[in-house]
Structure formats: structure tokens, C-alpha cells
Amino acid sequence: KGVLLRNEKNISKIQSVQIINAENNILEIVLNEGKYHEVRRLIAAVGNHVNKLKRIAFGEFSLLQNEYKNLNEGEFVIIKDFNFEKFL
């Protein structure tokens, strides 16, 4: 149903959540739109704490697919010929 976070006018909803590793409390959470520390705030709202957070996708870009899947921490790829204005 979502959670009304402090200082927000609208209810925040998670699009989907998947348990990756129940023993180590590792989840994959998908949001339609992420706001200021929204994942941490949503988890805190239900009485839990986030120790580590890793973004694996942003819009069409996923670190799990295509040429991005082999990037190591700290590496980067220059993205050319892409219309970023639709994300503004």
C-alpha cells in the first residue's frame, strides 16, 4: 500500500521487492522514482536499518546487462549519443 514518509506529501511505494539472500537480509528493491534517501527512509519506516545500499540500475541503464555488467567498482563507461534530457 505504501508509506507516507515524513516531510512528503505523497505516499511512497515500492514497485517490487525480491529477497536475494534471506540469511544475510539482502533485498532487491525497485522504485519508479527515487527521492532523497527514499530506500533508507522506507526501510526505517518499517523498523529496520540499511547498512549498505548499491544502485544497480538507473532508468534504462543497468549494471546487470549489456556492456555495463562487467564494470568493476570505480570503473566507468562514457555514454555517447544518448538523449539525457528526457531524464530531467
Backbone as CSV, one residue per row, in Angstrom:
resi,resn,N_x,N_y,N_z,CA_x,CA_y,CA_z,C_x,C_y,C_z
1,LYS,0.819,-1.198,0.000,0.000,0.000,0.000,0.856,1.251,0.000
2,GLY,2.067,1.148,0.489,2.958,2.300,0.533,3.069,2.882,1.924
3,VAL,3.934,3.876,2.052,4.228,4.509,3.334,4.255,6.014,3.119
4,LEU,3.620,6.754,4.015,3.725,8.204,3.978,4.933,8.603,4.819
5,LEU,5.987,9.007,4.146,7.224,9.374,4.818,7.126,10.801,5.347
6,ARG,7.864,11.060,6.400,7.890,12.400,6.986,8.338,13.420,5.944
7,ASN,7.730,14.572,5.955,8.041,15.685,5.041,7.705,15.390,3.577
8,GLU,6.874,14.390,3.331,6.430,14.081,1.965,4.925,14.277,1.877
9,LYS,4.448,14.702,0.714,3.019,14.910,0.506,2.337,13.658,-0.039
10,ASN,3.095,12.840,-0.764,2.531,11.658,-1.398,3.065,10.379,-0.755
11,ILE,2.290,9.324,-0.870,2.699,8.019,-0.358,3.803,7.449,-1.245
12,SER,4.862,6.947,-0.634,5.952,6.296,-1.359,5.652,4.813,-1.477
13,LYS,5.778,4.290,-2.691,5.504,2.879,-2.922,6.696,2.216,-3.590
14,ILE,6.947,0.983,-3.183,7.961,0.161,-3.826,7.284,-0.570,-4.979
15,GLN,7.885,-0.515,-6.157,7.316,-1.219,-7.315,7.401,-2.719,-7.122
16,SER,8.568,-3.178,-6.679,8.729,-4.603,-6.392,9.865,-4.792,-5.396
17,VAL,9.818,-5.911,-4.699,10.887,-6.288,-3.777,11.117,-7.783,-3.917
18,GLN,12.382,-8.160,-3.931,12.741,-9.569,-4.052,13.798,-9.881,-3.002
19,ILE,13.612,-10.968,-2.291,14.614,-11.408,-1.313,15.713,-12.145,-2.074
20,ILE,16.913,-11.603,-2.034,18.060,-12.200,-2.714,18.746,-13.212,-1.804
21,ASN,18.893,-12.862,-0.517,19.541,-13.739,0.445,18.892,-13.490,1.811
22,ALA,17.997,-14.362,2.222,17.251,-14.171,3.466,18.165,-14.240,4.688
23,GLU,19.153,-15.101,4.654,20.060,-15.267,5.798,20.837,-13.991,6.094
24,ASN,21.244,-13.278,5.040,22.022,-12.042,5.199,21.179,-10.786,4.997
25,ASN,19.860,-10.961,4.905,18.933,-9.829,4.747,19.272,-8.956,3.544
26,ILE,19.459,-9.586,2.396,19.758,-8.859,1.166,18.511,-8.844,0.292
27,LEU,18.088,-7.631,-0.079,16.886,-7.435,-0.879,17.226,-6.712,-2.176
28,GLU,16.393,-6.914,-3.175,16.431,-6.082,-4.372,15.118,-5.309,-4.391
29,ILE,15.217,-3.986,-4.342,14.039,-3.124,-4.296,14.006,-2.287,-5.563
30,VAL,12.833,-2.224,-6.200,12.656,-1.432,-7.413,11.669,-0.313,-7.110
31,LEU,12.081,0.921,-7.408,11.220,2.086,-7.267,10.971,2.684,-8.639
32,ASN,9.813,3.310,-8.827,9.567,4.051,-10.061,10.326,5.361,-10.058
33,GLU,10.395,5.984,-8.908,11.073,7.264,-8.769,11.712,7.302,-7.400
34,GLY,13.013,7.496,-7.337,13.698,7.562,-6.051,13.912,9.003,-5.639
35,LYS,13.533,9.324,-4.413,13.725,10.668,-3.876,14.811,10.612,-2.816
36,TYR,15.020,11.701,-2.148,16.057,11.863,-1.131,16.107,10.674,-0.167
37,HIS,17.097,9.828,-0.314,17.320,8.663,0.558,16.055,7.824,0.759
38,GLU,15.252,7.706,-0.281,13.944,7.083,-0.144,14.009,5.619,0.302
39,VAL,14.931,4.851,-0.237,15.019,3.442,0.160,15.345,3.341,1.643
40,ARG,16.321,4.092,2.095,16.678,4.068,3.522,15.493,4.495,4.395
41,ARG,14.788,5.519,3.962,13.653,6.023,4.727,12.495,5.027,4.741
42,LEU,12.248,4.344,3.625,11.181,3.334,3.583,11.502,2.164,4.506
43,ILE,12.748,1.715,4.477,13.157,0.595,5.337,13.077,1.004,6.812
44,ALA,13.488,2.231,7.128,13.413,2.720,8.506,11.964,2.838,8.974
45,ALA,11.063,3.195,8.066,9.653,3.366,8.416,9.005,2.069,8.883
46,VAL,9.568,0.928,8.491,9.024,-0.356,8.937,9.910,-0.998,10.012
47,GLY,10.788,-0.159,10.624,11.550,-0.601,11.789,12.865,-1.290,11.510
48,ASN,13.424,-1.103,10.333,14.709,-1.731,10.001,15.738,-0.677,9.633
49,HIS,16.960,-1.114,9.350,18.071,-0.216,9.054,18.833,-0.736,7.836
50,VAL,19.268,0.167,6.978,20.069,-0.194,5.803,21.537,-0.003,6.146
51,ASN,22.329,-1.083,6.068,23.764,-0.991,6.313,24.540,-0.635,5.050
52,LYS,24.074,-1.152,3.920,24.770,-0.929,2.656,23.726,-0.851,1.557
53,LEU,23.917,0.091,0.646,22.972,0.287,-0.443,23.762,0.391,-1.739
54,LYS,23.338,-0.356,-2.746,24.040,-0.350,-4.030,23.017,-0.162,-5.138
55,ARG,23.165,0.920,-5.906,22.283,1.150,-7.051,22.791,0.301,-8.203
56,ILE,21.903,-0.536,-8.751,22.316,-1.394,-9.862,21.687,-0.968,-11.179
57,ALA,20.760,0.006,-11.117,20.147,0.497,-12.354,19.626,1.898,-12.148
58,PHE,19.580,2.635,-13.242,19.002,3.971,-13.266,18.353,4.130,-14.622
59,GLY,17.025,4.150,-14.639,16.325,4.246,-15.926,16.681,3.071,-16.812
60,GLU,17.130,3.363,-18.010,17.481,2.324,-18.979,18.850,1.693,-18.724
61,PHE,19.628,2.273,-17.830,20.979,1.796,-17.584,20.995,0.805,-16.438
62,SER,21.480,-0.389,-16.706,21.553,-1.426,-15.696,22.967,-1.977,-15.644
63,LEU,23.505,-2.115,-14.445,24.837,-2.690,-14.287,24.802,-4.206,-14.406
64,LEU,23.631,-4.762,-14.667,23.491,-6.205,-14.793,23.351,-6.647,-16.245
65,GLN,23.322,-5.694,-17.178,23.075,-6.035,-18.571,24.117,-5.399,-19.483
66,ASN,24.190,-5.944,-20.675,24.961,-5.378,-21.787,26.402,-5.064,-21.425
67,GLU,26.891,-3.949,-21.943,28.303,-3.609,-21.760,28.622,-3.153,-20.346
68,TYR,27.613,-2.920,-19.517,27.852,-2.431,-18.166,28.059,-3.553,-17.152
69,LYS,27.696,-4.772,-17.496,27.702,-5.851,-16.497,29.099,-6.243,-16.040
70,ASN,30.131,-5.918,-16.811,31.488,-6.302,-16.424,32.270,-5.172,-15.769
71,LEU,31.600,-4.078,-15.432,32.284,-2.972,-14.770,32.590,-3.326,-13.319
72,ASN,33.812,-3.042,-12.909,34.192,-3.215,-11.519,33.957,-1.912,-10.774
73,GLU,33.937,-1.979,-9.452,33.755,-0.775,-8.650,34.820,0.247,-9.025
74,GLY,34.404,1.466,-9.279,35.329,2.548,-9.641,35.535,2.713,-11.135
75,GLU,35.148,1.731,-11.938,35.282,1.840,-13.386,34.076,2.583,-13.948
76,PHE,34.224,3.093,-15.163,33.122,3.809,-15.788,33.162,3.635,-17.292
77,VAL,32.046,3.966,-17.919,31.909,3.929,-19.370,31.366,5.282,-19.800
78,ILE,31.937,5.871,-20.821,31.424,7.124,-21.355,30.253,6.798,-22.276
79,ILE,29.115,7.414,-22.005,27.908,7.149,-22.773,27.769,8.248,-23.821
80,LYS,27.716,7.850,-25.075,27.622,8.801,-26.177,26.279,8.651,-26.876
81,ASP,25.876,9.683,-27.586,24.673,9.646,-28.422,23.433,9.186,-27.663
82,PHE,23.193,9.794,-26.514,22.020,9.458,-25.734,21.313,10.745,-25.327
83,ASN,20.000,10.762,-25.415,19.222,11.933,-25.059,18.916,11.916,-23.561
84,PHE,19.744,12.613,-22.787,19.574,12.647,-21.334,18.463,13.604,-20.914
85,GLU,18.019,14.456,-21.807,17.010,15.461,-21.450,15.705,14.831,-20.994
86,LYS,15.387,13.638,-21.457,14.146,13.013,-21.009,14.190,12.612,-19.544
87,PHE,15.378,12.602,-18.933,15.514,12.272,-17.526,15.460,13.505,-16.629
88,LEU,15.474,14.683,-17.228,15.485,15.925,-16.429,14.109,16.298,-15.950
